[in-house]
Amino acid sequence: MAEKRPDSGFTVTDRRLFTEDGDLRSEVRNEVRKDKDAEAPKAAAPEPPPIAPSKTASEPNSVSAFPAAEDELAGQSVPPPPTAAEQKAQADAYRESAQELDSRVELSGRSAKEFEMTFERFLASLYMTAMLQLGLMHQQGEQPRLDIIGARQTIDTLSLLAEKTKGNLTSTEEAFLQNSLYEVRMAYVEVTNALSRPPQPSPATGTSGR
């Protein structure tokens, strides 16, 4: 939402994706809806580039968050994927189970579409997770909790999504993703900078003697 400041020659634009209560802003929701109606499906994403070799133990800054899992994977080959028939059978079973759940939701008086996962909702869940881990949001009735490592991994997940989906998103999806990344990265820097500052000495109290 753009706001014209009185007695000034500029307009302030609110770039936030969510309200103070954590809800998706109505302007963003409307943009997503209009973009879906206006744009036709795009071609499949190009084949991703080969994954670069991971850093070795001798390289600097090569500490992994999951060393045990990486060591286990390094010592064995990845098993072959399920066959097409197995994939189809599992997908059909999942679809049938999901339809049963949707029917129960509809019988309760709610719409099953409320729980339908979309790309925007997926991004919003990662955005909210990062903000919770940075202690900038908290569940109702709970105290803020700080999880810097978790926040970094969530932000890196958004970065990975941006890289792997490049060229395969609508303009609104791309803007939503880039705005989310901008906000969580900025929040991460602000929080980590605040934590690295030395504690300020408390002001002296009492009266000095004459």
Salt bridges, closest charged atoms under 4 A:
ASP14 OD2 - ARG16 NH2 3.00
ASP14 OD2 - ARG25 NH2 3.24
GLU27 OE1 - ARG25 NE 3.81
GLU31 OE2 - LYS34 NZ 3.17
ASP92 OD2 - LYS88 NZ 2.93
ASP92 OD1 - ARG95 NH1 2.87
GLU114 OE1 - ARG110 NH2 2.84
GLU116 OE1 - LYS113 NZ 3.98
GLU120 OE1 - LYS36 NZ 3.61
ASP156 OD2 - ARG152 NE 3.85
